[in-house]
Amino acid sequence: MKEKKSKSINSLRYIHMLDRLIFPLIIVKSIVQVASNLAIVLVSTNLINQMENNVEKATILKVAMLGVLIIFALKVLGSFTNKYLVIRKNACDRNYNFKVGDKALEVDFPQLENRKVDELKQHIREDNNWGAGILSIYQAFESLVQNVVTVIGNLVVVLPFFLNKGIYKSSYLYLLVILFVVITVISVFINSKYLKTYVYKVMDQMSHNVKLFFFFLFDGAFDYKSGKDVRIYQAQSLIDSHVGKGELGYLKKQYSKLALASGIGSAVEGIGAALLTGGTYLTIALLASANSVIKIGSVIRYASCLSTLVKSLNKLTEDITSISKSLERQGSRMQFFDIEEVLEKGNETLELKADEEFAIEFKDVSFRYDPTQEYVLNHISVKIKKGDCTAIVGLNGSGKTTFIKLLCRLYDPTEGEILLNGVNIKKYRYEDYMKILSVVFQDFQLFSFGLGENIAGSQLFDEDRVKSCIQEAGLEERYSKMSKGMNTSLYRNLDEEGVEVSGGEAQKIAIARALYKQASLMILDEPTAALDPVAEYDIYTRLNEITKGRTTIFISHRLYSCKFCERIIVFQDGKIVEEGVHKELLERKGLYQDMWNTQVQYYMDAVMV
């Protein structure tokens, strides 16, 4: 309980820090709105009393005009405050969501692949399904403050009436007031305390048991990329067997519970409201009849204010439960913001000039993704110098991609160290180290932005440089068919006029992006995996020309790329088992030769081996 309370307070404090004016504005708005409502009641009932007392018409007119001016001023102030508040709340909501996105972009890569972080992302999604956004907190807080101010304001109006001992001329009037209070308390407790708590409990149970349903609904059914496979393999029945019978059946049962609880709550609230409204006017009428001094306008005033007071008390407990639950649901986002860095990041400046010599060395490096798992890399020692064109080859699962992840500082070695010019790469500023790398990953990602933006990685780019990279990557034929040129959007996620590119075309775009960066070290992880042998031969011929003089690392289990490389390193089971040039490795008759002999037939039609 203390932990939940602490998390809720932290959430509220963080949200307040986003915009320190919003909560004060909510309080001002609530005060103005309640004052406006009370002014209408007080002015109108006062006019009724004056007419009952036969006050001069001129005086009544003056009071009416003054009252209208006050009400008008309060309404104008309330409207202005509300409009201004809505603008700030929406801006703050966008800012809050941007912060979540920024945090996701800044989280260290190992955390993105961490199972607990993945569960946390799912938890955030589930909380959002129940309206856990920042606007829900503002809404709950606004309702809470307004009802608190309403209770206080109306209590100030009606309290003098009930404190007047002169109206209690009979003991049954005391009993009537007590009965009125008891009915109010019971109604508030049943509807707000019990039923609302039960509803939230059912919602929480649903949140953690319908992951498959929401995955299907949002990630599967509307994904046009998976839609092809669903239709070709008629997988609708397979999906229905997992989602329909189990999850939908569970959802139906839980929603029935919600409907029943909400229905009972509405019924209790309706009965309570009817009893309280009737009881309010009856109580005031009986008390007024016991004191003939009370005027008709006063009776209406006290009855109206008392009825409003009781309704606000009823809503007040609901608001407390709502804001508590909303803040609790923000806990998942607060946890996300608190994700710690796991990569060691130094502060040494790193600047490599184009003509500057450098060397990268893996010094007895071992790595495993989890302390409970086996090592993926075992005691790797290798040195790569400026200008080297190196191929890293091996069967699937041999550790090639993990080797690159360590080189790119996506992970830190479990044992050993990686040196750049004799300095552990952990000691350099992370941003500086990233600048020397240009990488085409095996599972690279293109964005649903313009072609030029994708290649440059920025909204601002050098068009001539982009065109040069397009040509070098062998994309000029596809580019010539793009009606908007560099402004052509890739895919249709954000632009209905966007173009779909094939796997091979996407890889060429990724290669063009790597070329555009002009980094000191270029890494190509399976750069031609989506290409046929003829296209692969063409792209490697281009890359051979492009990478001359550049420090380049190719990672591949398709060996034709190795013919262009000055050095080949062969991985097997996380270890380096062979090293040399193409001809030497063929003569050794080891793993490399076996892999080559298996693949060489696929290249016979493309080039004479």
C-alpha positions, -999 to +999 in steps of 0.1 A: +000+000+000+028+024+009+046+016-023+015+023-044+010+055-026+046+065-032+044+057-069+012+077-072+028+107-055+058+104-078+036+103-109+016+134-097+049+152-090+063+144-124+031+154-143+031+187-123+067+193-134+056+191-171+035+223-167+034+240-133+004+262-143-021+234-151-031+224-116-034+260-103-055+268-134-078+239-127-083+252-091-090+287-105-114+274-131-133+253-105-136+283-081-149+305-109-174+279-121-187+271-086-189+309-079-208+314-111-233+286-103-238+299-067-242+334-080-271+323-103-288+306-073-282+334-049-293+362-072-324+345-084-336+334-049-328+369-036-350+385-063-378+361-053-375+371-017-375+408-026-406+404-047-423+385-018-414+414+005-429+439-020-395+457-025-396+486-049-392+476-086-363+500-091-344+484-063-352+449-076-340+460-111-307+473-097-301+441-078-310+421-110-286+442-132-258+439-106-263+401-104-263+397-142-231+417-144-214+395-118-226+363-134-216+376-169-181+385-156-177+350-139-189+333-171-164+352-193-136+345-168-146+308-166-147+305-204-113+321-209-098+300-182-113+268-196-101+276-232-066+284-220-065+253-198-076+230-226-048+243-248-022+238-221-035+203-212-033+192-249+002+206-253+013+189-221-002+156-232+017+158-265+049+168-246+044+138-222+040+114-251+070+129-268+090+123-236+080+086-237+091+084-273+124+102-266+130+078-237+123+048-260+149+062-284+175+068-257+172+035-238+203+014-242+199-013-268+203-043-243+173-029-224+152-030-256+158-067-259+154-073-221+123-095-213+114-074-183+114-042-203+093-059-230+068-068-203+068-032-191+060-020-226+031-044-227+020-032-193+020+004-206-001-006-235-026-024-213-028+006-190-034+029-220-063+006-231-081+017-199-074+054-204-042+059-185-031+090-204-021+122-187-054+137-197-073+112-176-054+125-145-062+161-154-098+151-158-100+132-125-082+160-107-104+187-122-136+168-112-121+163-077-113+199-072-146+211-086-165+188-063-144+199-033-150+236-041-187+228-047-191+211-013-173+240+004-193+267-014-227+252-009-219+242+027-212+279+034-247+287+021-267+260+038-248+256+071-262+288+088-297+274+081-290+241+099-272+258+127-303+279+135-317+262+165-350+280+161-361+258+132-359+226+154-392+228+172-398+191+171-376+161+178-387+144+145-369+171+126-336+160+143-344+124+132-352+136+097-318+153+094-300+123+108-319+100+083-310+123+055-273+120+064-274+082+068-290+077+033-263+099+019-235+080+035-249+046+025-254+057-012-219+071-014-203+040+002-222+014-020-217+032-053-183+048-049-164+027-025-176-008-032-188-009-068-162+014-083-134-006-066-149-038-079-151-024-114-114-014-113-105-048-100-122-065-129-105-041-154-071-050-139-078-087-142-087-082-179-055-061-185-032-090-177-052-118-195-060-105-229-025-099-244-031-123-273-064-106-281-049-071-283-019-084-302-042-099-328-065-068-329-038-041-332-007-059-346-021-087-366-055-080-382-046-045-395-011-052-406-012-054-444+022-071-445+010-101-425-024-100-444-009-118-474+002-148-454-031-149-435-050-152-468-027-175-487-024-200-459-060-195-448-048-188-412-081-172-401-092-204-384-058-208-367-060-173-353-096-177-343-087-210-325-062-191-303-080-158-299-117-165-305-125-194-281-102-186-253-096-149-251-129-137-265-147-161-242-128-147-212-135-111-224-172-118-227-173-131-192-153-102-178-174-076-197-205-092-183-191-086-148-184-050-157-219-045-172-235-060-141-214-039-117-220-008-137-257-015-139-260-020-102-240+011-096-262+032-119-293+018-102-280+026-067-269+060-079-303+067-095-323+055-064-300+074-041-303+105-062-341+103-063-342+098-025-317+125-018-334+150-041-368+143-027-354+141+008-336+174+003-367+194-006-388+176+020-363+183+047-360+220+038-398+223+034-404+208+069-378+228+085-390+260+068-426+253+078-415+251+114-402+286+110-425+310+092-398+336+089-381+317+060-391+330+026-399+311-005-367+322-022-347+310+008-364+276+007-354+272-030-319+284-023-313+260+006-329+231-012-309+237-044-276+241-026-282+212-003-291+189-032-259+201-051-238+196-020-250+160-015-245+151-052-210+165-050-202+145-019-213+114-038-191+122-067-162+132-045-155+097-033-157+085-070-131+112-079-108+100-052-110+064-065-106+076-101-076+098-096-059+071-074-064+045-101-053+069-129-021+077-110-015+041-103-018+033-140+008+059-147+032+038-126+042+017-157+053+049-175+072+061-145+090+027-144+098+032-180+113+066-174+134+051-146+150+024-168+187+027-160+216+028-184+235-005-187+262+006-211+293+023-197+297+057-213+329+076-210+337+113-216+368+112-238+364+131-271+368+110-303+375+127-337+389+106-365+400+126-396+397+111-430+435+106-433+441+095-397+454+060-389+434+039-365+431+003-354+403-016-336+412-046-316+391-073-299+413-084-270+402-118-256+365-109-258+338-132-246+301-125-245+267-139-235+233-122-236+222-135-202+242-148-172+222-180-173+230-187-210+260-201-227+286-178-243+279-167-278+315-155-283+345-172-268+379-155-263+379-135-296+411-117-304+414-099-337+427-066-350+413-044-378+434-016-392+425+015-413+419+006-449+413-031-443+385-048-462+376-077-439+350-105-443+335-122-413+319-155-424+304-186-408+272-206-406+241-192-390+244-189-353+282-188-353+284-154-336+290-131-366+262-106-359+269-106-321+305-097-330+292-067-349+268-057-321+298-055-297+318-035-322+289-011-326+285-008-288+250-021-288+263-044-261+294-044-239+316-075-237+310-098-208+348-104-206+377-088-223+378-054-240+375-037-274+402-011-281+403+018-305+438+031-310+447+014-277+418+029-257+388+009-245+359+021-265+338+024-233+359+055-224+349+075-255+318+096-256+291+074-269+278+099-294+314+104-308+319+067-312+286+063-331+298+089-356+327+068-369+303+038-377+282+033-408+262+001-406+238-019-427+223-044-403+208-077-414+175-066-400+178-029-410+149-006-407+137+020-432+112+047-421+080+058-437+095+091-446+109+105-479+136+086-498+161+115-493+154+116-456+159+079-453+192+080-470+205+111-452+189+103-418+178+139-416+152+163-430+180+184-444+202+167-469+226+173-498+207+163-530+238+158-551+253+136-524+220+116-521+219+111-559+256+099-559+248+073-531+217+061-550+239+055-581+266+038-561+241+015-545+226+005-578+192+021-571+191+045-600+166+025-621+140+023-593+147+059-584+139+071-619+104+057-616+096+076-584+073+105-594+083+127-564+120+119-566+137+122-532+105+133-516+088+100-525+076+084-492+085+048-486+055+026-478+020+039-472+019+041-434+020+079-434+014+088-470-012+071-492+009+080-522+040+062-507+057+034-527+063-001-517+099-013-523+110-049-527+134-065-503+163-060-527+155-024-533+152-018-495+187-032-491+201-009-517+185+021-499+201+009-467+235+006-485+230+041-499+223+054-464+255+038-451+274+054-480+259+089-473+272+090-437+308+088-449+319+072-416+355+060-409+343+023-405+316+007-428+300-025-416+277-045-439+259-073-422+244-097-449+240-067-473+228-089-501+206-114-483+175-104-502+192-104-536+195-131-562+231-143-572+232-121-603+221-089-584+244-100-556+274-101-580+265-067-593+262-051-559+295-066-547+312-054-578+300-019-570+309-022-533+344-034-542+349-001-561+330+020-535+350+007-504+385+010-519+405+028-493+377+026-467+378+004-437+351-021-444+337-052-427+314-076-445+295-102-425+280-130-446+274-167-448+272-163-486+309-164-496+311-146-530+316-113-511+349-128-497+366-127-532+367-090-529+382-089-494+418-087-484+411-107-453+386-134-443+378-144-407+358-176-403+336-181-372+322-213-358+304-218-325+315-184-313+352-189-320+376-179-348+386-211-365+402-198-397+418-166-410+434-157-443+426-147-479+402-165-502+428-186-521+447-196-489+415-208-471+404-229-501+438-247-500+435-254-463+404-276-470+386-265-438+352-251-430+356-223-455+362-246-483+332-267-474+310-237-473+324-224-507+319-258-524+283-259-512+276-224-526+297-220-557+272-236-580+248-207-574+273-182-588+283-202-619+257-184-641+266-150-628+303-150-631+332-173-640+347-186-608 
